[in-house]
Amino acid sequence: MKTKITLFLSFISFVTFAQTARVKGIILDENNQPVENVNVTFQDRNAQSNANGFYILTIPSNVKSNLKFSHLSLKAAVITLELKPNEDYEFNIVLKSTAEQLGEVVINNNRNKRVEGVTTISPKAVRLIPGANAGVENILKTLPGVNANNELSTQYAVRGGNYDENLVYVNEIEVYRPFLVRSGQQEGLSFTNSDLVQNIDFAAGGFQAKYGDKLSSVLDITYRRPSKFGATLEASFLGGSISMDNVSKNQKWSAITGVRYRDNSLLVNSQQTETNFRPRFADVQSYVTFTPNTKWQFGFLGNISQNKYDYQPLTRQTNFGTVNEPIALLVNYEGREKDRYNTFFGAVKSIYNLNENTNFKFILSTYHTIEQEYFDILADYRLGEVNSNLGDENFGEVEYSRGVGSQLTHARNDLDALIVNAEVKGNHKKNETQIDWGFKYTRESIRDRIREWEVVDSAGFSLNNPILDVPVNEQPYTSYTGPLVPYSNVRAINYTDINRFSGYAQWNRRSKWGDHEIFTNIGVRGHQWQVSGDAINGKSQMTISPRAQFAIKPSWKRDVLFRISGGMYHQPPFYRELRDANGVVQPNVKAQSSVHFVIGSDYSFKMWRRPFKLVSEAYYKSMTDVNSYTLDNVRIRYQANNNAEAYAQGLDLRVNGEFVPGTESWLSFGYLKTEENIDNRGFIARPTDQRLKFGVLFQDYVPNLPALKMYLNLVYNTGLPGGSPSYADPYQYQLRLRDYRRADAGFSYVFTDRARAKEKGNWLNNFRELALGLEIFNLFDNQNAITNTWVRDVYTKSQYGVPNYLTSRVFSVKLNVKL
């Protein structure tokens, strides 16, 4: 009966703090051939390498001892290890003809997060796995419940939320992204520099009160503190990065600094729009620490980012329709777009350790962004039927026009935002109980000018704004004497200040229920804010968000942990959520609210004598005071009137483990249904209603040539709602985009690393690691669409949704160097 219960509940998540760790790796000889039957011993524990040279050994944690490698025909090697509880450490070694003492390794990894329902991602996988926008977000998109249909963007939606509903922290400091970005190809660089990362934790829902006030997810990143000098270099056809580790002689000062440059021309030029395009994105980032004594630690995190986006479209032809009725959209462009996003971020963090059970943290951060979005683009289009006669010399050409017209878009948008945070946090432990609390003040000052309009001309006459009280323009059939107005016109100047006070307190306890382990977390958040400014006088508002988590690890032979969590989650409006479709700030927008329930399991097991884990979560969110919005590429425009209710429900499954010995891979599946009811008109799909999601991250190597590695990143998402034309009723446009299918592959040859040390005098010994690889983006050349362009047919008075396709297959070469 107990076995049946275990199998039934293995969909549902938590952990105990293990007192062991694992060490694993591949053993090679001096000819880089795998060595079988090597004895690996640690105290009284031992293991043997297999035919591929792979070994794995479970060892006691927090114990310093010697790990010994011995073989009948090779000399022994020894390394001194001290691993943290539940640490999974990879050590590859080359056995030579002379004995070696390899030194001492002490690992300080992030603690196990099973109890909190947090996914921990390897920073090494982040750096290795290929993607058009490689980095932390690239890996997140393979997780269940995380959806993204745009490889040019680092933005992601989690369990039915949008891009504005995700929290991102670096070393417990909240970070932000630019406000005016409309398209993924404009984004440039993610704030997170993968070369500097030590730990990555991600929670997709039901997270604790210590995290901030958002509805969907938390990405919690920790930058490392270096212990010795080091440097890394990465270069590819998409740009490059350099990072450097420095430590003072007395070990009190340390610094890591990274510089990145990216040029997306290779990707964007593979799209169907022919352009003159110069995207230039660069940033410099540094994390400096000073530890004067055991009581105090000081840190500084700084970032300067400059994104320049110069875009001059020339022509475009997009074929769509059916085999029997192929249609094409041909566009000739004039004009250009010039965007600038310059951001400056600085934060100071101090930690005071009162004693081994109590510490306090003080954080002060400032974020300043100066953004401009200028464009004047004239598009003359022709919508016509394509010659589909295979034997005709004009095969593939447009021969009959259904509609002609033009579109002129103009923008002069400027934004200057300054955000200041001051925060104090405390942590107190006693036996198996822990109390966390924090208080935060935030000041947001935004200066925003919007000047954006669009004129649409179809069949020789201008289309008026359909929601204005002006005469209908029926040219050329009847003369028109009314006023000429833009099809869309957004003009506003906003000087907005927002003061926020927020805080939290939570209680954690680990206890016993018979032989079962119990974990309990109870917490509450509070948030008060008020919007003011020129001609703005918003009322003071406040939210209270109680949350709880409960987990049990039964004393079964099977390693299973069950978790249930939930509570109330509020998202007080950020500046974008206050600005309505006309660009005007509405100061009394309420916080969106969600009652969230998550039930899950975490089941660790052995398969093929290797470790695997199945993590399962079912969730339901009921949302009120929803701020409905439209989603165009990555730009979100809110109604700013809390005029909807919504829900999201789904199931997330993920199996990860060593499908190939010595490497971690995973398979993920997500089911999601999210709908909203706007103005009590009934439920329709939300813009982020991504019903099914499959993700695969796979790593492999050639058994007889382990220096040759392969990485595969696969994502399949069913189609999102395709949106609707300007001013159209979304209830009448519920068609979906085509399914998103993406495969990125990477092949890398490692010339040297610590597992492939060379003989003395070899020039490769100057490097800790040297690898050269080939990356193939969109391996199967799938045509994925992000949005629709709506074009009018003058004869049938219909509107066609013409897909805006993303990138095609692209090849790149990548070089990785570590000193």
C-alpha positions in Angstrom: 0.0 0.0 0.0 2.8 2.4 0.9 4.4 1.7 -2.6 1.1 2.6 -4.3 0.8 5.8 -2.3 4.3 6.7 -3.3 3.7 6.2 -7.0 0.4 8.1 -6.9 1.8 11.1 -5.0 5.1 11.3 -7.0 3.5 14.2 -8.8 3.4 16.3 -5.8 7.6 18.5 -3.8 10.6 19.0 -0.6 13.9 18.0 1.0 15.9 17.1 4.0 19.3 18.5 4.5 21.5 15.6 3.3 24.7 14.8 5.2 26.5 13.4 2.2 27.8 14.7 -1.1 28.8 13.2 -4.5 31.9 13.5 -6.6 31.9 12.3 -10.2 33.9 12.6 -13.4 35.8 11.0 -16.2 39.2 9.4 -15.9 41.6 9.6 -18.9 45.1 8.4 -19.6 47.9 10.5 -21.1 46.5 9.8 -24.6 43.1 11.1 -23.6 41.6 7.6 -23.7 39.0 6.6 -21.0 40.5 4.4 -18.3 38.4 1.5 -17.0 38.6 -0.2 -13.6 40.3 2.7 -11.8 39.8 2.4 -8.0 38.4 5.6 -6.5 38.5 5.7 -2.7 37.5 8.2 0.0 38.1 7.0 3.6 36.2 3.6 3.7 34.2 4.2 0.5 35.2 3.2 -3.0 34.0 2.9 -6.6 35.4 1.9 -10.0 35.4 3.6 -13.3 33.4 2.0 -16.2 34.3 1.4 -19.8 33.8 5.1 -20.6 36.1 6.1 -17.7 33.2 7.5 -15.7 33.1 7.2 -11.9 30.7 8.3 -9.2 31.1 8.1 -5.4 29.0 9.2 -2.5 31.1 10.7 0.3 30.5 12.3 3.7 30.0 16.1 3.6 31.9 18.7 5.7 34.8 16.2 6.0 38.2 17.0 4.7 39.9 13.9 3.4 41.8 12.4 0.5 40.2 11.2 -2.7 42.6 8.6 -4.2 42.7 7.3 -7.8 44.7 4.1 -8.4 45.1 1.7 -11.3 47.4 -1.3 -11.8 49.2 0.2 -14.8 49.2 3.9 -13.9 50.4 5.8 -10.9 48.0 7.0 -8.2 46.8 10.5 -7.9 45.3 12.2 -4.8 43.1 15.2 -4.2 42.0 16.6 -0.9 38.2 17.4 -0.9 35.8 19.0 1.5 32.3 19.2 0.1 29.1 20.8 1.5 25.9 18.8 2.2 24.3 17.4 -0.9 27.0 19.0 -3.1 27.3 17.4 -6.6 30.9 18.0 -7.6 32.5 17.1 -11.0 36.2 16.3 -11.1 37.8 15.0 -14.2 41.4 13.7 -14.1 44.2 12.5 -16.3 46.3 9.7 -14.8 50.0 9.9 -15.7 53.1 7.9 -15.3 54.2 9.8 -12.1 52.3 10.2 -8.9 50.8 13.6 -8.2 49.3 15.4 -5.2 46.7 17.6 -6.9 45.9 19.9 -4.0 42.9 20.9 -2.0 39.4 21.8 -3.1 36.8 23.3 -0.9 33.3 23.8 -2.4 30.8 26.4 -1.1 27.7 25.7 -3.1 24.2 26.9 -2.6 22.1 24.9 -0.1 19.5 22.5 -1.2 16.2 24.2 -2.3 13.9 21.3 -2.5 11.9 22.4 0.6 11.1 25.8 -0.9 10.2 24.3 -4.3 13.1 26.2 -5.9 14.9 24.9 -9.1 18.6 25.3 -8.9 20.4 25.6 -12.3 24.1 24.9 -12.9 26.0 28.1 -14.0 28.2 25.8 -16.1 25.2 24.7 -18.1 24.2 28.3 -18.7 27.6 29.0 -20.2 27.6 25.9 -22.4 24.1 25.5 -23.8 23.6 27.2 -27.1 20.9 29.8 -27.8 20.4 33.0 -29.9 20.3 34.9 -26.6 22.6 32.6 -24.5 22.5 33.2 -20.8 20.4 32.5 -17.7 17.1 33.2 -19.5 18.0 30.9 -22.3 18.1 28.0 -19.8 14.9 29.1 -18.1 13.0 28.8 -21.3 13.5 25.0 -21.2 11.8 24.7 -17.8 8.2 23.7 -17.5 5.8 26.6 -16.9 8.2 29.1 -18.5 7.2 30.2 -21.9 8.9 32.4 -24.5 8.2 32.5 -28.3 10.9 35.0 -29.2 14.6 33.9 -29.5 15.6 37.6 -29.9 14.2 38.4 -26.4 15.4 37.5 -22.9 11.9 38.1 -21.6 9.8 35.2 -20.4 6.3 34.5 -19.1 5.6 32.2 -16.2 2.4 30.2 -15.7 0.1 32.7 -17.5 1.7 35.9 -16.3 3.4 38.5 -18.5 6.9 39.9 -18.7 6.3 42.5 -16.0 5.3 39.9 -13.4 8.8 38.3 -12.7 11.2 39.3 -9.9 14.9 39.3 -10.6 17.5 39.6 -7.9 21.3 39.7 -8.1 22.9 39.2 -4.7 19.5 40.0 -3.1 19.4 43.3 -5.0 16.4 43.8 -7.2 17.3 44.7 -10.8 15.2 46.3 -13.6 15.0 46.4 -17.4 14.4 49.4 -19.8 10.9 50.7 -20.1 10.4 51.6 -23.8 11.6 48.4 -25.5 9.0 47.2 -28.0 10.8 44.4 -29.9 13.0 41.6 -28.8 15.7 42.6 -31.3 16.0 46.0 -29.5 16.7 44.5 -26.1 20.4 43.9 -26.2 21.9 42.3 -23.2 20.3 40.8 -20.1 21.4 42.4 -16.9 22.8 39.1 -15.7 26.4 38.4 -16.8 26.7 34.6 -17.0 30.5 34.8 -16.6 30.1 36.2 -13.0 27.4 33.8 -11.7 27.9 31.3 -8.9 24.3 30.2 -8.0 21.0 30.4 -9.9 17.7 29.7 -8.1 14.3 29.9 -9.8 10.8 29.7 -8.3 7.8 29.5 -10.7 5.1 30.1 -8.1 4.0 29.7 -4.5 7.3 31.4 -3.3 7.9 32.7 0.2 7.1 36.1 1.7 10.7 37.1 1.8 10.6 37.7 -2.0 8.9 40.8 -3.4 5.5 41.8 -4.7 5.0 40.2 -8.1 2.5 37.6 -9.3 4.5 35.0 -11.2 8.1 34.1 -10.5 11.4 34.8 -8.7 14.9 34.5 -10.3 17.5 34.7 -7.5 21.1 35.0 -8.8 24.3 35.1 -6.7 27.6 36.4 -8.1 30.7 34.6 -6.9 33.5 35.8 -4.7 36.8 34.8 -6.3 39.5 33.1 -4.4 42.4 33.7 -6.8 43.2 35.5 -10.0 41.5 34.3 -13.2 40.2 35.5 -16.5 37.8 34.3 -19.2 37.3 35.2 -22.8 34.4 34.3 -25.1 34.1 35.4 -28.7 31.6 34.5 -31.5 30.0 36.0 -34.6 27.4 37.6 -32.2 29.9 39.4 -30.0 32.1 38.6 -27.1 32.8 39.0 -23.4 35.8 39.3 -21.1 35.8 38.8 -17.3 38.5 39.0 -14.7 38.8 37.8 -11.1 41.1 39.6 -8.7 41.9 39.0 -5.0 44.2 41.0 -2.7 47.1 39.3 -0.9 45.4 39.5 2.5 42.2 38.0 0.9 40.1 40.9 2.3 39.4 42.5 -1.1 38.0 40.7 -4.1 36.5 41.8 -7.4 35.0 40.3 -10.5 34.5 42.5 -13.5 32.9 41.6 -16.8 32.7 43.5 -20.1 30.3 42.4 -22.9 29.6 43.4 -26.5 26.8 42.1 -28.7 25.8 42.6 -32.3 22.5 40.9 -33.4 23.0 41.6 -37.1 23.7 38.0 -37.9 20.3 37.0 -36.4 18.2 39.9 -37.6 19.6 39.8 -41.2 18.2 36.2 -41.4 14.6 37.6 -41.2 12.4 38.3 -44.1 12.7 42.1 -43.9 15.8 43.3 -45.8 17.4 46.1 -43.7 20.4 48.2 -43.1 20.9 47.3 -39.4 23.4 48.3 -36.8 22.5 46.9 -33.3 25.2 47.6 -30.8 24.9 46.6 -27.2 27.6 46.8 -24.6 27.9 46.8 -20.8 30.5 46.7 -18.0 29.7 45.1 -14.7 31.6 44.7 -11.5 31.1 43.1 -8.1 33.6 44.2 -5.4 33.7 42.8 -1.8 35.6 43.9 1.3 35.8 41.7 4.4 37.6 43.6 7.2 36.9 41.1 9.9 34.5 38.2 10.7 31.8 40.5 11.8 31.4 42.7 8.7 31.3 42.3 5.0 30.8 45.0 2.4 29.9 44.7 -1.3 29.4 46.9 -4.3 27.5 45.9 -7.5 27.8 48.3 -10.4 26.6 48.2 -14.0 26.7 50.6 -17.0 24.9 49.6 -20.1 24.6 51.3 -23.5 22.2 49.9 -26.2 22.1 51.5 -29.6 19.6 50.4 -32.2 19.8 51.8 -35.7 17.3 50.3 -38.1 16.6 51.1 -41.7 14.1 48.6 -43.3 14.3 48.3 -47.1 11.9 45.6 -48.4 9.9 42.7 -47.2 8.1 39.8 -48.8 6.1 37.4 -46.6 4.3 34.4 -48.1 1.3 33.0 -46.3 -2.1 31.5 -47.0 -2.7 27.9 -48.2 -1.3 25.7 -50.9 -4.4 26.3 -53.0 -4.6 30.0 -52.3 -1.1 31.4 -51.6 -0.9 35.1 -50.7 2.0 37.4 -50.4 2.6 40.7 -48.7 5.2 42.9 -50.4 6.4 46.1 -48.6 8.8 48.8 -49.7 10.1 51.0 -46.8 11.5 54.5 -46.5 12.9 56.1 -43.3 14.7 54.7 -40.3 14.5 54.1 -36.5 17.0 55.2 -34.0 16.7 54.0 -30.4 18.9 54.5 -27.4 18.8 52.9 -23.9 21.5 54.0 -21.5 21.2 52.5 -18.0 23.3 53.0 -14.8 23.0 50.8 -11.8 24.8 50.9 -8.5 24.2 49.1 -5.2 26.0 48.8 -1.8 25.3 45.9 0.4 26.6 45.3 4.0 26.3 42.2 6.1 26.8 42.3 9.9 27.1 39.0 11.7 26.1 39.6 15.3 26.9 36.0 16.1 26.6 32.6 14.4 22.8 32.7 14.7 22.0 36.3 13.8 22.9 38.6 11.0 21.7 41.9 9.5 21.9 43.1 5.9 21.7 46.7 4.7 21.2 47.4 1.0 21.1 50.7 -0.9 20.6 50.7 -4.7 20.1 53.2 -7.5 18.9 52.6 -11.0 18.9 55.4 -13.6 17.8 54.9 -17.2 17.7 57.4 -20.1 15.8 56.2 -23.1 14.8 57.5 -26.5 12.7 56.0 -29.2 12.7 57.9 -32.5 11.4 56.6 -35.8 9.8 57.8 -39.1 9.0 54.8 -41.3 6.8 54.9 -44.5 5.7 51.5 -45.7 4.1 51.0 -49.1 2.5 47.6 -49.3 0.8 45.4 -51.8 -1.2 42.3 -50.9 -1.6 39.9 -53.7 -2.0 36.4 -55.1 1.1 34.3 -55.8 1.6 32.4 -59.0 1.6 28.8 -57.9 2.0 27.2 -61.3 5.2 25.2 -61.1 5.9 25.3 -64.8 5.4 29.0 -65.2 8.4 31.3 -65.5 6.8 33.7 -63.1 6.3 31.0 -60.4 6.4 32.6 -56.9 5.7 36.1 -58.1 2.8 38.3 -57.1 0.5 38.7 -60.2 -2.8 40.0 -58.9 -3.1 42.7 -56.1 -6.0 42.4 -53.7 -5.1 45.5 -51.7 -2.6 48.3 -51.8 -1.9 51.0 -49.3 0.7 52.7 -47.2 1.4 53.3 -43.5 3.4 56.1 -41.9 4.5 55.6 -38.3 6.2 58.3 -36.2 7.5 58.5 -32.7 9.5 60.9 -30.5 9.4 59.1 -27.2 11.8 60.1 -24.3 11.9 58.7 -20.8 14.1 59.4 -17.8 13.6 57.3 -14.7 15.4 57.2 -11.4 14.7 54.4 -8.8 16.2 54.4 -5.3 15.9 51.5 -2.8 16.9 51.4 0.8 16.5 48.1 2.7 17.3 46.4 5.9 16.9 42.6 6.5 17.4 40.3 9.5 17.9 36.6 10.0 17.7 34.8 13.3 18.3 31.0 13.9 17.7 28.9 17.0 17.9 25.2 16.9 15.5 24.1 14.1 13.7 27.5 13.9 14.5 30.5 11.7 12.9 33.9 11.6 13.5 36.3 8.6 12.3 39.9 8.4 12.9 42.9 6.2 11.8 46.5 5.5 12.2 48.5 2.3 11.7 52.0 1.0 11.5 52.7 -2.7 11.3 56.1 -4.5 10.5 56.1 -8.2 10.7 59.3 -10.3 9.8 59.0 -13.9 9.8 61.8 -16.6 8.1 60.6 -19.7 7.1 62.2 -23.0 5.2 60.2 -25.6 4.6 61.5 -29.1 3.5 58.6 -31.3 1.1 58.4 -34.2 0.2 56.3 -37.2 -1.4 57.2 -40.5 -2.9 54.4 -42.6 -3.9 54.8 -46.3 -5.8 52.0 -48.1 -6.7 52.2 -51.8 -6.0 55.9 -52.0 -7.8 57.3 -49.0 -6.9 57.8 -45.3 -8.4 55.7 -42.6 -9.7 57.6 -39.7 -9.5 56.5 -36.1 -12.6 54.1 -35.8 -13.4 55.1 -32.2 -13.6 58.9 -32.8 -16.8 60.6 -33.6 -16.0 61.6 -37.1 -17.7 60.9 -40.4 -16.9 57.5 -42.1 -14.4 57.9 -44.9 -15.8 56.0 -47.9 -13.5 57.3 -50.6 -13.2 56.8 -53.5 -16.9 56.0 -53.9 -18.1 59.2 -52.2 -16.3 62.5 -51.4 -15.2 63.1 -47.9 -15.5 66.5 -46.2 -14.7 65.6 -42.6 -11.4 66.2 -40.7 -8.4 64.1 -41.4 -7.1 62.5 -38.2 -4.4 59.9 -37.6 -5.5 56.2 -37.4 -3.8 56.2 -33.9 -2.4 59.1 -31.9 -0.8 58.8 -28.5 0.4 62.0 -26.9 1.2 62.6 -23.2 3.7 64.1 -20.8 4.0 62.4 -17.4 6.0 63.6 -14.4 5.3 60.8 -11.9 6.7 60.1 -8.4 5.9 56.9 -6.5 6.8 56.3 -2.9 6.6 52.8 -1.6 7.1 51.1 1.8 7.1 47.3 2.0 8.1 44.7 4.5 7.9 41.1 5.4 8.3 38.6 8.3 8.4 34.9 8.0 8.9 31.9 10.4 10.5 28.6 9.3 10.7 25.4 11.3 12.0 21.9 10.8 10.5 19.3 13.0 9.6 15.6 13.3 6.3 13.8 13.1 7.1 10.4 14.2 9.9 9.3 11.8 8.8 11.8 9.2 10.4 15.2 8.7 8.2 18.2 8.6 9.1 21.7 7.2 6.8 24.7 7.8 7.0 28.2 6.5 4.5 31.0 7.5 5.0 34.6 6.4 3.3 37.8 5.5 4.1 40.8 3.3 2.8 44.3 3.4 3.1 47.0 0.7 1.9 50.7 0.9 2.3 53.1 -2.0 1.1 56.4 -3.4 1.4 58.0 -6.8 1.9 61.8 -7.2 3.3 64.3 -9.6 2.4 67.2 -11.8 -1.4 67.4 -11.8 -1.4 63.9 -10.2 -2.7 63.2 -6.7 -3.3 59.5 -6.2 -4.7 58.0 -3.0 -2.6 56.0 -0.6 -3.1 52.2 -1.1 -2.0 49.2 0.9 -2.0 45.4 0.4 -1.4 42.5 2.9 -0.2 39.2 1.5 -0.2 36.1 3.9 1.7 33.1 2.5 2.5 29.6 3.8 4.4 26.4 2.8 4.2 23.0 4.2 6.4 20.0 3.3 6.8 16.5 4.5 9.5 13.9 3.8 8.2 10.5 4.8 10.6 8.0 6.3 10.2 5.7 3.3 12.9 3.8 1.4 12.0 5.9 -1.6 13.4 9.5 -1.5 10.2 11.4 -1.9 9.2 14.8 -0.6 5.7 16.4 -0.8 5.0 20.1 -0.7 1.9 22.4 -0.6 2.1 26.1 -0.7 0.0 29.1 -1.4 -1.4 32.4 -0.2 -2.2 35.8 -1.5 0.0 37.6 -4.0 -0.3 41.2 -4.9 1.4 43.3 -7.6 1.2 47.0 -6.8 1.4 48.8 -10.2 4.8 49.8 -11.6 5.0 52.7 -13.9 4.1 50.8 -17.1 0.9 49.5 -15.4 -0.2 53.0 -14.5 0.0 54.3 -18.1 -3.1 53.6 -20.1 -3.5 53.0 -23.9 -3.4 56.8 -24.5 -0.2 57.2 -22.5 -1.8 59.0 -19.6 -0.9 58.0 -16.0 -3.9 56.8 -13.9 -2.7 57.2 -10.3 -5.3 55.1 -8.6 -4.8 51.8 -10.4 -5.2 49.0 -7.9 -2.8 46.2 -7.2 -3.5 43.0 -9.2 -4.3 40.2 -6.8 -4.0 36.5 -6.9 -4.8 33.6 -4.7 -2.3 31.0 -5.5 -2.2 27.2 -4.7 0.6 24.8 -5.6 0.9 21.1 -4.7 4.0 19.2 -5.8 6.4 16.4 -5.2 10.1 15.8 -5.5 11.1 12.2 -6.2 14.8 11.2 -6.4 15.5 7.7 -7.8 18.1 5.6 -9.6 17.9 4.5 -13.2 20.7 2.7 -15.1 22.5 3.0 -11.7 22.6 6.8 -12.2 20.7 9.5 -10.2 17.5 11.0 -11.6 14.8 13.3 -10.2 11.2 13.8 -11.1 9.7 17.2 -10.0 6.0 17.7 -10.4 3.7 20.6 -9.6 0.0 21.3 -10.1 -1.1 24.9 -9.6 -4.1 27.2 -9.7 -4.3 31.0 -9.6 -7.5 33.0 -9.2 -6.9 36.7 -10.1 -8.9 39.8 -9.4 -8.5 43.5 -10.2 -6.6 42.4 -13.3 -5.1 45.1 -15.4 -5.9 43.9 -18.9 -3.3 44.5 -21.7 -2.3 43.9 -25.2 1.0 42.2 -26.1 2.9 43.2 -29.3 6.2 41.5 -29.5 7.6 42.4 -26.1 5.7 45.7 -25.6 2.9 45.6 -23.1 0.1 48.3 -23.1 -2.2 48.3 -20.2 -5.8 49.5 -20.0 -5.0 50.8 -16.4 -8.5 50.4 -15.1 -8.5 47.0 -13.3 -11.4 45.9 -15.5 -11.0 42.1 -15.6 -10.7 38.9 -13.6 -8.7 35.9 -14.6 -7.5 32.5 -13.7 -4.5 30.2 -14.6 -4.3 26.5 -14.0 -1.8 23.9 -15.1 0.7 21.1 -14.5 4.5 21.1 -14.7 6.7 18.0 -15.0 10.5 17.8 -15.2 12.8 14.8 -15.2 16.5 15.5 -14.9 19.5 13.4 -14.4 22.4 11.7 -16.0 21.0 10.4 -19.3 24.6 10.3 -20.3 27.1 9.4 -17.5 28.7 12.5 -16.0 26.4 15.1 -17.6 23.1 16.6 -16.6 20.2 16.7 -19.0 16.4 17.2 -18.6 13.0 16.8 -20.2 10.2 19.1 -19.2 6.5 19.3 -20.0 4.0 22.0 -19.1 0.2 22.3 -19.5 -1.3 25.8 -19.0 -4.8 27.3 -19.5 -5.3 30.9 -18.6 -8.3 33.1 -19.4 -9.7 36.5 -18.5 -13.1 38.0 -18.3 -13.0 41.7 -19.4 -15.9 43.9 -18.3 -18.0 40.8 -17.5 -18.2 39.8 -21.2 -17.1 36.3 -20.6 -13.8 34.4 -20.5 -11.4 34.5 -23.4 -7.7 33.4 -23.8 -5.2 35.8 -22.3 -2.3 36.9 -24.5 0.0 34.5 -22.7 -2.3 31.4 -23.0 0.4 28.9 -24.0 -1.4 25.6 -23.7 1.4 23.0 -24.2 5.1 23.2 -23.7 7.9 20.7 -24.2 11.6 21.4 -23.4 14.7 19.4 -23.8 18.2 20.2 -22.6 20.7 17.5 -23.6 24.5 17.1 -23.1 26.6 14.4 -24.6 30.2 13.5 -25.5 32.0 11.0 -27.7 33.0 8.0 -25.4 36.4 7.5 -26.9 37.0 11.2 -27.4 35.4 13.0 -24.4 36.9 16.3 -25.4 34.3 16.4 -28.2 31.0 17.5 -26.7 27.5 18.1 -28.0 24.8 20.4 -26.5 21.2 20.5 -27.6 18.4 22.9 -26.7 14.9 22.1 -27.9 11.7 24.0 -27.2 8.2 23.3 -28.5 5.3 25.6 -27.6 1.8 25.6 -28.9 0.7 28.9 -30.5 -0.2 32.0 -28.6 -3.3 34.2 -29.4 -2.4 36.2 -32.5 -3.7 39.6 -31.2 -6.0 41.9 -33.0 -5.8 45.0 -35.2 -5.7 48.4 -33.6 -9.0 49.3 -31.9 -10.6 46.0 -32.8 -12.6 44.0 -30.3 -10.3 41.2 -28.9 -13.4 39.0 -28.4 -13.7 38.8 -32.2 -10.0 37.9 -32.8 -9.1 34.6 -31.1 -7.1 33.0 -33.8 -3.7 31.7 -32.7 -0.2 32.0 -34.2 1.5 28.8 -35.4 3.3 26.6 -32.9 6.8 27.7 -31.9 9.5 25.1 -32.7 13.1 25.8 -32.0 16.2 23.7 -31.9 19.7 25.1 -31.2 22.7 22.8 -31.3 26.3 23.3 -30.2 29.5 21.2 -30.9 32.6 21.9 -28.9 36.1 20.5 -28.8 38.0 21.1 -25.6 41.7 21.3 -26.3 42.6 21.5 -22.6 41.0 21.8 -19.2 41.9 20.4 -15.8 40.9 16.9 -17.0 43.2 17.2 -20.0 46.5 18.6 -18.7 49.4 18.5 -21.2 53.0 17.6 -20.8 55.4 20.2 -19.5 56.3 22.8 -22.0 53.1 22.4 -24.1 51.7 25.9 -24.9 48.2 24.7 -23.9 49.4 24.6 -20.2 49.0 28.4 -20.3 45.2 27.9 -20.2 42.9 26.5 -17.6 40.5 25.8 -20.4 40.5 26.3 -24.2 37.6 25.2 -26.4 36.4 26.0 -29.9 32.9 25.2 -31.0 30.3 25.5 -33.8 26.7 26.7 -32.9 23.7 26.2 -35.2 20.7 28.3 -34.3 17.3 27.1 -35.5 18.7 23.8 -36.6 15.7 22.7 -38.6 15.0 26.2 -40.1 11.5 26.4 -38.7 9.4 29.5 -39.5 8.3 30.9 -36.1 6.0 34.0 -35.8 5.9 36.4 -32.9 3.0 38.7 -34.0 0.7 39.5 -36.9 0.8 42.5 -39.2 -2.8 43.4 -40.1 -3.4 44.3 -43.7 -6.7 45.4 -45.3 -8.2 43.9 -48.5 -9.9 46.7 -50.3 -12.2 44.3 -52.3 -13.5 42.1 -49.6 -13.0 44.7 -46.8 -11.3 41.9 -44.8 -8.2 42.1 -42.7 -5.4 39.5 -43.0 -3.1 38.7 -40.2 0.3 38.4 -41.9 2.8 36.6 -39.7 5.9 38.4 -38.6 8.5 35.6 -38.8 11.5 35.3 -36.6 15.0 34.2 -37.5 15.9 31.4 -39.8 18.9 29.0 -39.6 22.1 30.7 -38.6 25.6 29.4 -38.0 28.2 30.8 -35.6 31.6 29.9 -34.3 32.4 30.3 -30.6 35.8 30.4 -28.7 36.1 29.9 -24.9 39.3 30.7 -23.0 40.0 30.5 -19.3 43.3 31.6 -17.8 
